[in-house]
Amino acid sequence: MRPPFLLPATLAILALVPACTTGRDARPAAATEEAVTAAAREAMLAAARAIGGTDLKADARWASCLGGVGYEYVGGGTMQAREGDVARQLEAVRTALVRAGFTDVTQVEGKVSVERDDVLLTLTYHRAYRGWPVSFHSKCRSYPRADRARVQSAERRDIGGLTR
């Protein structure tokens, strides 16, 4: 005799398996690039306005995810800003980014981490460099064959439109 919960448990597992095994996303790689680029540009410009930042630069490229289970679009940049109370500057950056539609997901003191449209961005002040490094990346996704050459390219692409 089978336990009464076996059939419902088996059906639940079978219903979940297709979602796990496809490993594909309907979103094309170009859409991920556009989302990351737009989010990085908007975040850097908002942060620069909040603290008087200048000399904004950033680029991005495709990278393989940990374990080789997909690809993410990653990048980074820098911003210069006048010296000031770093804690107040971080709070001004956080406020500006939340007002720009980002969600604050900060978990570490001394940094601002925000997220929007599956893009995570982190800004912090680097005391030795006296600047504001920015890092950002998309979520890890598996892309169709049509995008294979694009996501396997390690070519860095500048993020334009960072002048205020």
SETI-766262 format. One record per residue (C-alpha): x, z, y. Coordinates in Angstrom, 2 decimals. Last residue first. Example, Ala and Ser with C-alpha at 12.3 -4.5 7.8 and 13.67 -1.06 7.14 Angstrom:
<atoms>
u 13.67&w 7.14&v -1.06
u 12.30&w 7.80&v -4.50
</atoms>
This chain:
<atoms>
u 25.95&w -16.98&v 65.81
u 28.06&w -19.06&v 63.48
u 27.52&w -18.67&v 59.75
u 25.78&w -22.01&v 59.24
u 27.95&w -23.11&v 56.36
u 28.62&w -21.45&v 53.05
u 31.81&w -22.98&v 51.73
u 31.68&w -24.25&v 48.17
u 34.20&w -23.16&v 45.55
u 34.62&w -25.44&v 42.56
u 34.52&w -23.52&v 39.26
u 32.37&w -26.18&v 37.61
u 30.65&w -25.08&v 34.41
u 27.36&w -24.58&v 36.25
u 27.28&w -28.15&v 37.61
u 28.46&w -29.88&v 34.44
u 25.80&w -28.05&v 32.38
u 22.87&w -28.67&v 34.74
u 21.22&w -31.43&v 32.67
u 21.96&w -29.39&v 29.55
u 19.47&w -26.72&v 30.63
u 20.49&w -23.47&v 32.36
u 20.88&w -19.94&v 31.01
u 20.61&w -17.30&v 33.68
u 22.60&w -14.34&v 34.97
u 21.16&w -12.96&v 38.17
u 22.57&w -14.37&v 41.37
u 25.64&w -13.04&v 43.10
u 26.86&w -11.58&v 46.37
u 29.91&w -9.94&v 47.88
u 30.57&w -9.13&v 51.53
u 33.78&w -7.75&v 52.98
u 33.47&w -6.10&v 56.40
u 36.69&w -5.80&v 58.34
u 39.35&w -3.37&v 59.33
u 41.54&w -4.55&v 56.45
u 42.80&w -1.03&v 55.81
u 39.38&w 0.53&v 56.49
u 37.26&w -1.90&v 54.46
u 33.63&w -1.51&v 55.56
u 30.99&w -2.36&v 53.01
u 28.49&w -5.08&v 52.25
u 26.79&w -5.80&v 48.91
u 24.40&w -8.64&v 48.09
u 22.20&w -9.09&v 44.98
u 20.20&w -12.31&v 44.59
u 17.16&w -12.45&v 42.27
u 14.92&w -13.51&v 45.18
u 16.02&w -10.59&v 47.36
u 18.37&w -7.67&v 46.82
u 20.31&w -5.28&v 49.00
u 23.43&w -3.18&v 48.62
u 24.90&w -1.32&v 51.58
u 28.09&w 0.57&v 50.94
u 29.69&w 3.88&v 51.92
u 27.74&w 5.95&v 49.42
u 26.94&w 4.13&v 46.19
u 23.45&w 3.42&v 44.83
u 22.12&w 0.98&v 47.41
u 19.07&w -1.01&v 46.25
u 17.62&w -1.74&v 49.70
u 15.11&w -4.59&v 49.41
u 15.70&w -7.59&v 51.67
u 13.03&w -8.94&v 53.99
u 14.95&w -9.35&v 57.24
u 13.78&w -5.89&v 58.36
u 15.47&w -4.46&v 55.26
u 18.65&w -6.31&v 56.22
u 18.63&w -5.04&v 59.79
u 18.02&w -1.44&v 58.70
u 20.85&w -1.55&v 56.15
u 23.25&w -3.08&v 58.70
u 22.37&w -0.43&v 61.29
u 22.81&w 2.29&v 58.65
u 26.21&w 0.91&v 57.71
u 27.19&w 0.78&v 61.39
u 26.10&w 4.38&v 61.86
u 28.19&w 5.51&v 58.88
u 31.12&w 3.39&v 60.09
u 31.21&w 5.00&v 63.53
u 32.91&w 2.27&v 65.49
u 35.49&w -0.44&v 65.38
u 34.38&w -3.85&v 66.57
u 33.29&w -6.20&v 63.86
u 34.95&w -8.80&v 61.64
u 33.05&w -10.44&v 58.81
u 34.20&w -11.47&v 55.38
u 32.95&w -13.44&v 52.45
u 31.97&w -13.44&v 48.86
u 30.54&w -15.50&v 46.12
u 28.79&w -15.71&v 42.81
u 26.34&w -18.14&v 41.21
u 25.62&w -16.82&v 37.74
u 25.91&w -18.43&v 34.34
u 24.73&w -17.70&v 30.83
u 25.39&w -15.61&v 27.74
u 29.17&w -15.93&v 27.90
u 29.73&w -12.25&v 27.13
u 29.87&w -11.35&v 30.81
u 28.35&w -14.19&v 32.77
u 30.20&w -17.44&v 33.34
u 30.90&w -18.22&v 36.96
u 29.60&w -20.76&v 39.47
u 31.03&w -20.80&v 42.97
u 30.50&w -19.31&v 46.43
u 32.03&w -19.27&v 49.89
u 31.91&w -17.06&v 52.95
u 33.26&w -16.76&v 56.48
u 31.97&w -14.84&v 59.52
u 34.36&w -14.54&v 62.46
u 32.22&w -12.12&v 64.45
u 30.09&w -9.02&v 63.90
u 28.35&w -7.25&v 66.75
u 26.93&w -4.49&v 64.56
u 23.29&w -5.49&v 63.99
u 23.72&w -9.17&v 64.89
u 26.54&w -9.50&v 62.34
u 24.46&w -7.79&v 59.66
u 21.56&w -10.19&v 60.28
u 23.92&w -13.19&v 60.18
u 25.53&w -11.99&v 56.96
u 22.18&w -11.33&v 55.31
u 20.71&w -14.70&v 56.32
u 23.73&w -16.65&v 55.13
u 23.98&w -14.75&v 51.85
u 20.25&w -15.13&v 51.15
u 20.26&w -18.85&v 51.97
u 23.36&w -19.53&v 49.86
u 22.03&w -17.52&v 46.92
u 18.62&w -19.21&v 47.00
u 20.12&w -22.70&v 47.46
u 22.59&w -22.25&v 44.61
u 19.82&w -20.95&v 42.35
u 17.63&w -23.94&v 43.24
u 20.51&w -26.32&v 42.44
u 20.93&w -24.67&v 39.03
u 17.35&w -25.60&v 38.11
u 14.74&w -22.86&v 37.59
u 12.82&w -23.30&v 34.34
u 14.96&w -20.64&v 32.74
u 16.29&w -20.80&v 29.25
u 17.15&w -18.08&v 26.76
u 14.59&w -19.51&v 24.34
u 15.16&w -16.72&v 21.84
u 13.96&w -13.73&v 23.78
u 10.57&w -14.97&v 24.96
u 9.91&w -16.53&v 21.55
u 10.62&w -13.18&v 19.83
u 8.12&w -11.09&v 21.81
u 4.95&w -12.26&v 20.05
u 6.60&w -11.91&v 16.66
u 7.53&w -8.31&v 17.48
u 3.96&w -7.48&v 18.48
u 2.57&w -9.12&v 15.35
u 4.95&w -7.12&v 13.14
u 3.98&w -3.86&v 14.86
u 0.26&w -4.63&v 14.49
u 0.74&w -5.42&v 10.76
u 2.94&w -2.40&v 9.97
u 0.80&w 0.25&v 11.71
u -1.55&w 0.78&v 8.76
u 1.31&w 1.54&v 6.31
u 1.30&w -0.95&v 3.47
u 0.00&w 0.00&v 0.00
</atoms>
